[in-house]
């Protein structure tokens, strides 16, 4: 199957760590929890609310082995790749980070269908004096499935966050309107994920009016696309970008 490819100008999000002042969405409830007995109850509420800001559900096929990523307090985390079919029959190849406590990482699951629920997360990887934004789905739930599943519900994402970079609005050679956004989504412990999103048509025109700091809610799907990165006058490198293709946006 062909990998998902967009015939439009490539964007790569390479930048220093973005600093954004974002209003707290849950300050009043958190203050109430802090006054109540048991701080853990308040912390759990905040964690649950942060999870609601960033929800991903994908169903697809595991197409890679498990590659060790890192360990936290004795819990190992591994990367794998899941292919998800589009309605056009193209495939998106989505990187997924999974705990060894959710699946036997020593097993052979290539070709198996899997449901994954979690969050779309980012981190900055330092490369050659620059920070490169790296994106993956962090699995909170995982279930190996039978081969039959509802492909219409195979790739869904909801984000509740803030515009942290001026939108880039343009038209393709065929006249299709596109707007590229970078959305900051709050995570627990004062962290944020920075998620590139692409809007089309009327949504693109609407999104092009957003100012930095605008609160937005986004529904869509995660997609992958291949592009060529020019490293020097004589060197190029094939890379894959990941972004949210927006089907609905509210501000």
C-alpha positions in Angstrom: 0.0 0.0 0.0 1.1 3.5 -0.7 2.0 5.7 2.2 -0.2 8.8 2.8 1.3 11.7 0.8 0.1 15.3 0.6 0.8 17.2 -2.6 1.5 20.5 -0.9 4.4 22.5 0.4 6.1 20.6 3.2 6.3 22.0 6.7 8.9 21.0 9.3 8.6 22.2 12.8 12.2 22.8 13.9 12.6 25.4 16.6 13.7 26.2 20.1 11.4 25.3 22.9 8.3 27.4 22.6 7.2 29.3 25.7 3.4 30.0 25.8 1.4 31.6 28.7 -1.8 29.6 28.7 -4.7 30.2 31.0 -5.6 27.5 33.4 -8.9 25.8 32.4 -9.5 24.2 35.8 -8.3 26.7 38.3 -11.5 27.1 40.3 -12.0 23.3 40.7 -8.4 22.8 41.6 -8.6 25.5 44.3 -11.6 23.7 45.7 -9.8 20.4 45.7 -6.8 21.9 47.5 -9.1 23.0 50.3 -10.7 19.6 50.6 -9.0 16.7 52.5 -6.6 14.6 50.5 -4.4 16.2 47.9 -4.3 13.1 45.8 -7.9 13.4 44.9 -7.3 16.8 43.5 -4.2 15.6 41.6 -6.3 12.7 40.1 -9.0 15.1 39.0 -6.4 17.3 37.2 -4.8 14.3 35.5 -8.2 13.1 34.3 -9.0 16.6 32.9 -5.6 16.8 31.2 -6.3 13.5 29.6 -9.6 14.8 28.3 -7.7 17.6 26.5 -5.9 15.1 24.2 -7.7 11.9 23.2 -6.7 9.5 20.5 -8.3 6.3 19.3 -6.7 4.3 16.5 -7.3 0.8 15.1 -4.8 -0.7 12.7 -2.2 -3.3 12.0 1.1 -3.6 13.8 3.8 -3.4 11.2 7.1 -3.3 13.2 8.9 -4.9 16.0 9.1 -3.3 19.5 12.1 -1.0 19.8 13.2 0.0 23.3 12.8 3.7 24.0 13.4 4.4 27.7 12.7 3.3 31.3 10.9 5.1 34.1 10.9 3.7 37.6 11.6 0.2 36.3 8.8 0.3 33.6 10.1 -0.1 30.1 8.6 1.9 27.2 8.9 0.7 23.6 8.2 2.2 20.1 6.2 0.4 17.4 4.5 1.5 14.2 0.8 0.9 13.4 -0.7 1.2 9.9 -4.1 2.7 9.6 -6.2 2.7 6.4 -7.7 5.9 5.0 -11.0 6.0 3.2 -8.9 6.5 0.0 -7.2 3.2 0.8 -3.8 4.9 1.4 -2.1 4.0 4.6 -1.0 6.2 7.5 1.9 4.8 9.5 1.7 6.1 13.1 4.4 5.7 15.7 3.1 4.4 19.0 4.9 4.4 22.4 3.7 1.5 24.6 4.5 0.2 28.1 5.8 -3.3 28.5 3.0 -3.7 31.0 0.3 -3.4 28.3 1.7 -6.0 25.9 4.4 -8.7 25.8 7.2 -6.8 23.9 9.0 -10.1 23.4 6.1 -11.4 21.3 5.6 -11.3 17.5 2.6 -9.1 16.8 3.5 -8.0 13.3 0.3 -8.3 11.1 -2.0 -8.3 14.2 -4.9 -5.8 14.4 -4.8 -3.6 17.5 -6.9 -1.0 19.2 -5.0 1.8 20.9 -6.4 4.6 23.1 -4.2 7.3 24.4 -2.7 10.8 23.6 -0.8 12.4 20.8 2.4 13.6 22.4 5.5 15.6 21.4 9.0 16.1 22.7 12.0 18.1 21.4 14.9 16.1 20.1 18.2 18.0 19.9 19.8 17.5 16.4 22.8 19.5 15.1 22.2 22.6 17.2 18.5 22.5 16.5 15.4 21.1 18.3 13.3 18.8 16.2 9.7 18.1 17.2 9.1 14.4 17.5 5.5 13.1 17.7 4.0 9.8 18.7 0.8 8.3 20.2 1.3 7.4 23.9 -0.8 4.3 24.5 -2.8 4.2 27.7 -5.0 1.3 26.5 -4.1 -1.5 24.1 -6.2 -4.4 22.9 -5.2 -7.0 20.2 -8.3 -7.5 18.0 -9.8 -10.0 15.6 -9.2 -9.1 12.0 -12.7 -7.6 11.6 -13.3 -4.1 12.9 -15.0 -0.9 12.0 -12.7 1.1 9.8 -14.9 4.2 9.9 -13.8 4.6 13.6 -10.2 3.6 13.0 -8.5 7.0 13.5 -9.9 9.7 15.7 -8.4 12.5 17.7 -9.7 15.3 19.9 -7.6 18.2 21.1 -8.4 21.1 23.4 -5.6 23.6 23.4 -4.2 27.0 22.3 -2.8 28.4 19.1 0.9 29.0 19.8 2.2 30.1 16.4 0.7 32.3 13.7 -1.3 30.2 11.2 0.2 29.7 7.7 -2.5 30.1 5.1 -1.9 29.2 1.5 -3.5 27.7 -1.7 -2.3 24.6 -3.5 -1.6 24.8 -7.3 -5.0 23.4 -7.8 -6.6 26.2 -5.7 -7.3 24.2 -2.5 -7.1 26.3 0.6 -4.9 25.1 3.5 -3.9 26.5 6.9 -1.2 25.0 9.0 -1.5 25.4 12.8 0.6 24.6 15.8 -1.6 23.8 18.9 -0.3 23.6 22.4 -2.2 21.2 24.6 -1.7 21.1 28.4 -0.5 17.9 30.0 0.0 17.0 33.7 2.9 18.4 35.8 3.1 21.6 33.9 4.1 20.1 30.5 2.5 20.8 27.1 2.4 18.9 23.8 2.8 20.9 20.6 0.7 19.4 17.8 0.9 20.4 14.1 -2.6 20.5 12.5 -3.7 21.1 9.0 -7.1 22.6 8.0 -8.8 22.6 4.6 -11.3 24.8 2.8 -13.6 26.9 5.0 -11.9 25.6 8.1 -8.6 26.9 6.7 -10.0 30.4 6.1 -11.5 30.4 9.6 -8.3 29.2 11.2 -6.2 31.8 9.4 -8.0 34.5 11.5 -6.8 33.0 14.8 -4.4 35.0 17.0 -1.7 33.4 19.1 -3.3 32.4 22.4 -6.7 31.6 20.9 -8.4 28.7 22.6 -9.4 26.0 20.1 -11.1 22.6 20.1 -10.2 20.3 17.2 -11.6 17.0 15.9 -9.8 15.0 13.2 -7.4 12.2 12.4 -3.7 11.6 12.6 -1.9 11.3 9.3 1.6 10.7 8.0 3.3 12.0 4.9 6.7 11.5 3.4 8.9 14.4 2.4 12.5 15.0 1.3 14.6 17.1 3.7 17.6 19.0 2.1 20.6 18.6 4.4 23.1 20.3 2.1 23.8 21.1 -1.5 24.5 17.5 -2.2 22.6 15.7 0.6 18.9 14.9 1.0 17.1 12.7 3.5 13.7 11.0 3.2 11.6 11.8 6.3 8.1 11.3 7.6 6.0 14.1 9.1 3.0 13.5 11.4 0.1 16.0 11.8 -3.6 16.2 12.6 -5.9 16.5 9.6 -8.8 18.7 10.9 -12.4 17.8 10.1 -14.0 20.2 12.7 -12.6 23.2 14.6 -14.2 25.5 17.2 -12.7 28.6 18.8 
